Amino acid sequence: MTGSKGPVFAREPVFFVWFLTALIMLTSLPLTVQAAPRLQSTRGEKPVIVIDPGHGGENLGTTENGHEEKSMTMITARAMYEELLLYDNVEVYLTRTDDIDLDLGERAEFAASVNADFLFSIHYNASENHELFGAEIWISAFPPYNSYGYQFGCEFLAPLRDRGLFLRGIKTRLKSNGEDYYGIIREAAARNIPAAILEHCHVDHARDAEYCNTEDDLIQFGREDATAVAKYFGLKSSALDVDYSGYELAAASEHTAVSGTLRDDTPPDICQLEFVSTDYDTGLLTLSVTAADYDSPLLYYDYSMDGGLTYSPRQAWPESNALTGAYADIFTLNLEIPSGTCPEVILRAYNLFDASTESNAYQSPQFYLYGQDEEDTEASDPEVQEPAESAPPSPKNDTLTAGSDQAQEQEETSFLIFLLICLIIVLIVFLLVLVSQSITRRRRRLRRRR
């Protein structure tokens, strides 16, 4: 039975699949990041940069996996500060140098007091269900600060992706009253200062752990942040022998927000599963995934093999790039189905703002039962066979037996239904015969009377 293919369940007609593929290709082409000069002008002859180590004092920030965010942000902010001091013709400040409490208004007020051109708030991330991973940056939703943040955000994220970190994008968020959601962005904008929140990675996810486990890791983030700032402001450094003057940034308009940064609460438009093949002897099931979001890139997916009762951890969507908007619109999903199960597979696609769409369900036509031949052979070998009383119960065999019992019950149920249908047909035929005979007798009586 190796390599056998089961029937296709919940499969769309071929024409529809072709049409769907063509539609996705036309509507989800990758965005190209065009080069352009910096939109923002500095207030004085040289840029004034304020670095804000997030949290501090009694505000610890996230403490997942033994981390303490307020200490992490200080290490990264100091490294960023020291690296930027190596550049020529620039002023750099820290909102705090000690472990003290500062509210968001005080941080923004300090930036205003030194006539800052930009405020960079340093952070590390964690998610409520510990399922998110990757780097992201939050900026203002309103021009011109949105475009300033976008141009810097591209420089912040690009090296992180080159290092292997997953990108969650350049994003905005609003309060119910329409203001910027994050206080440091809102407070800075109220003082005519652009601000951005730099979320370097998720400390509570295994995929990101390797990037933030040591002090050297945190220092490297700070140095990369400094390079992003230097590119944004076109700085040069005699000490580092680099010159970013004339460096071109991502294209944007000072008068309108970059559409890709604006929050989109609509879920992905398409999410479709198609059966490809299966091997009941090994448990390998191959499905094709077709998905698209016309407003933002797809970032993650997860899947269920029990009809949506439980789901796998989130996986990175193939070829996802939140900077360009690119992602694979079709990919192959290979699943290892446990023996003794009859899977019902559902996949969920997540976009830039974590809105999700659930696919159609693929229902397997039969149970996956494999590995029994080897066990039967081993059990029949007199050298390894043990008395039944001393043999410990095997969870795997119990699962297989349960699967076999369920399959047998399904067959018995189908047979009973078949017998019931046959009985109903026999009764209908019998009734038709009685009616026919009755009609015939009446006709004979009428003829005799005539």
N, C-alpha and C positions, 0 to 999 in steps of 0.2 A: 504493500500500500504506500510505499515511499514515493513522495512527489505527487501524490494524488491531489486533485483539485476538487474542492467542494463547490456546490452551486452558488451562484451569486444572489445574495439577499439584499434587498433595499438598494438595488443598483439602478441608476438612471439610464434612460435610453442613450445609445451611442451619440446620436445627433446632439442631444442636450449637453453631454459631456464636452463634445468638440466646441459647441457654442460657448459654454462656460469657460473653457480654457482660453479661447480667443478674447472673450470679454475681459478676463483678468489680465491678460497680457497687454491689452490696450489701456486699462484703467489703473494699473499698479506698476507702471514703469518707474525705475529708480530715479530719484531726484539727483541732479548734479549740483554740487556746491560750487557756484560761480565765484571767481575772485574779484575783489573790489577793495578800494581804500577804506580806512577806518572812518566811520561816520562821526564819531565823537571828537569834539575839540577839547583840549585841555584848558583849564581856567587860567593857568599861568604859563611861564616859559618851559616849565618841566612838569611832568605828571606827578601828582600826589596820590599815593596808593595807601589805603588803610586795610590792614589784615585783621580780621576778627576771629580769634580762637573761640569757637562755639562753646556755650555752657560755662561752667566755672563756679567755685564756691559750693553752695549746697545743691546746685543744679549739676548733677553728675552726667546727664545725657544718657545714652544707652549703656547698659552694663552687661549685655549678653556675652556669653562664652568667656566670662572672666575679664572682659575689656572694661575700661572706664573712658567714656568718650571725651570728657573734659580734659583728661591728661593726653589723650591721643591728639586732639586738636591743637593743644599747645605745642607738642613736638613738631607737628607738621607746619604750624604757623611760624614757629621760630626758624625752621629750615627755609621756608619760603622767604621770610624777612631777610635772613642772612644772605641768601642767594641773590635777592634783588639789590642788596647793597653793593654787589659787585658790578652793577651796571652804572653807566655814566648818566649824569644829569637827571636824577630821579630822587624823590623823597618818599620814604617808606615809614609807616607807623603801625604799631600794634595797639588794639583797643585795650588789651590787658597783658601784663607780663607776669602777673601772679595769679594764684588760685583764689579769685575773688568773685563775688556776685556782681553782675552787671545786668540791668534790664535792657531790653531792646532799644528803648528810647535813649538811654545813656550811651549806648554804643554808636547809634546814629548821630547823636549830638557831638560826640568826640570827633567823628569823621567830619562833621560840618565845621568844627572849631579849627581844624587844620586845613580847611578848604580842599577837601578830598575830591579827586576826580572819579574814584571808584572805591566801593567797599566790598571786600571779598570775605564772606563768612565761611569758615572752615568747619566741616562736619564729617561724621561717619554715620552709617545708616543701619537700621534693623527694621524688619517687618513684623506685623502682628502675628502672623502664622508661620514666620520663619521660612517662607517659601520663595521670597524674591531675592535676586542677586544682581549685581552690576552697579555701574556708576551713572549718576545723573546730575543735572544742574538745574536749579530753579531760578527763574528770572521774573521781572515784572511783565504783566500782560499789556502794559500801556506804552505807546510811543512817547518819546524816542527811546526810553529805557529798555524796552523790549528788544529793539534792534541792536543796541549796545551789548545787551546781555547775550543775544544770539551770536554776534560776531566773536565775543570772547568765549562763549560756550563751545564753539566748534574747535577752538584752539585748546581748550581744557580737556575735551573728551578724546580727541584724535590720538594723542600719545597713550592714553589709557587703553584704548582699543588695540593699539599696536603691541602693547604689553600682554594682551590676552584677556583683559577685563571685558565683560559684556556691557553694552551701552543701553541705558534706559532713556536717554534722550535729553533734549533741552526743553523744559516744560514750564507752564504757568498754572496757577491755581487761584481761583477767586472765592471770596466769602459770599454769603447769601446776599449781602448788600451791594455786591459788584466791585468791592475793593480787592486789592491783592491780598491773598490769604496769609502769607507769611509776614510776620511782624517786622523783621529786619529789613525786608524789601520795602514794605509799606512806610516804615519810619524813615528810611533813607530817601525814598522818593519825595516824602513830604518836605525834605530839606534840599531837594533838587540834586540828589546824588544817586547815580545808578548803583544797584547792589545785586549780588548773586550769591546763592547758597551752593557751595561745592560739596556734594555728597560723593565721597570717593569710592566707597564700596559698602557691602552689607557684612557687618562683623558677625552676624548670627548664621551665615550660610557657609557650608563647607567649600563651595566653589570659590568664594572670595577670601577665605581664611588665609590662604598662602600669601596674599598681598598685604596683610596688615598684622601679622603675628609678631613682628620684631620692630625695634626702634628704627633700625635701618630702613625697613619698609615704609614707615611713617615719614622718615626724612626724605626718602625718594619721592614720595607724593609731593612734599613741599617744594622740592627742587623743580619737579615737573610743573607745578602750579606757577612757579616764578617764571619759567620759560614761556608758559602760555601768556602771562601778563606782559613779558618783554616783547613777544611777538605782537600782542594786541596794541601796545603803545609804540611799537617801532623803536625799541631801545637798542643800544649797542653797548658792548663791554670790552674795554681794553684788557681787563684781567682775564676774561674768558675767551677773548679773541673771537667774538661773534658780533654781527651787525644785522639787526632786523629793521633798520630804517628802510622805509619803502616796502615793507612786508605787506602783502595783500591778504585781506581777510574775506570771509564769506560775504556774498552780496546780500544786501538788505536795504530797505527804505527807512529813512528816519521818520517818515510821516505815517507809516502803517506798520502794524505788528506783523511779524512773520507767522503766516497761517499755521505752519507745522508745529508751532510752540503753543498754540491756543488749545485749551482743554476741550476734548471731544468725548462726551459721555455716551455716544452711540457705539454699540458693539460692532465687531467685524460683520461685513455684509454677507459673506459666504463661508461655509465650513461643511465640507462634504467628504464622506468616506466611500471608497470603492474597494470591493474584494479583488485581489490580484491572484493569490495562490495560497495553499496551505499544505502542510505535511503532517498528517496525523500520527506518523511514526516518531517524529522528533518534537512535535509541539510548536513548530514554527508557523506563524500566521503572518502573511504579508498583505498590507492594505495600502491603498493610494490615498493621500490627503490632498484635497484641493481647497484653497481658502483665499480670501481677499478682504481687505479693508480699504475703501476708497478715500478715507480721510487721514489715516495714520498707519505707520508700519506695524506689522505683527511682531511681537516680542517673544511670547512663550506659547507653549501648549502643555496640556496634561491629558491623560486618558484614563478611562475606566474599563475594566474587563468584566464588571458585574452589573452592567446596566445603569451605572451612575450612583451606586451606593457608596463606593470608595473610588478615590482617584490617586494616580501616581504623583510624585513630586513634579513640580513644573520643570520643563525642559526648555532650553533655548531654541527658538524657532530657527530652522536652517537658513543660513545666509542673511540673518537679520542684521541690519545696520541702521540704527536710529538716526544717524547723521544724514544719510543719503535717502532714507525712506525705503531702502531696498529690502526684499525678503523673498524667499522661494515661494512661489504661488502653488507649486505642486511638489510634493516629496513623498518618499516611500517610508512607511512605518512598519518595522519588523518587530513582532511581539513573540515572546516565548510563553506559550500557554501552558499552565501547570496541568499535569496529567490528572484525569478525573474531573475536569471541569468542562462546561459547555459555555464558552464566553459570549457575552453581549458587549461589544466594544462601542464606546462613545468617546469622542475627542472634543476638547474645548480649546479654542483659539483665543489668545489675549492680545490686545493692541497696546499702543504706547501708554494709555492711561488705565490699563488693567481691566478694561471692559472685555467681556468674553461672549462668545457665541458657541453653542453646543451643536455638534454634528448630528446627522442621522445615525441610527444604531445599526451596526452589523451584528446579526444574530447567527452564530454558528449552527449549522444544520445537525450536528451531532457532537457527542462528547469526545474529548481527546483522551485516549487510553493508550499509553505506551509504556515500555519498560517491563511488561508482564512476562514476555518470553524468557528473559534472562532470569527473573525471579522464579518462574516455574521450573526452569532447568536446574537452578541451584537447589530448590526444594526437593527435587527428585533424586539428587545425588546422594547415595547412601553415606558417603564420607562426611558430608556437611549437614545431613538431615538430622534434626533433633526431635525428641518427642514433643507432641503437640502441647502437652501440659506445661513444659518448661519454656516454650518459645514465647518471648515477650511480644505484646501487640505492636504492630508496625503502623504508625500514623499514615505512611504512604499507602500501605495496603488497604487500610481502612478507607482512605479517600478513593482509591480505585474501586473498592467494593461498593462504596456508596454511589459512585458514578455508574457502576454496572447495574446496581439495583434501580437507580433512577431510569436508566435506559430501558431496563426490563419492564418497569412500571409503565413507561410511555408506550412500549409495544403492546402490553396487555390492555391498556386503555384504548389504544387504537383498534385492537381486535374486537373489544366489546362494542365500540362505536360502530364498527363494520357489521357485527351481528345485529345490532339494533336497527340499522338502516335496512338490512335484508329482511328483518321481521316486518318492518313497516311496509316495505314493498310487497311482501307476501299478503299482508292484510288488505292492502289496496287492491291487488289483483283479485283476491277472494271476494271482496265487496263488489267489484265490477262484474264478476261472474254471476253473483246473486241478482244484481240489478238486471243483467242481461236476461237471465232465466225468467225473472218476474215479468219483464216486458214481453217475452215470447209467449208465456202462458196467457197473458191478457189478450194478445192478438188472436190466439187459437179460440178462446172463448167467444170473442166477438164474431169470428167466422162461423162458429156453430150456430149462434143465434140467428144469423142471417140465413 
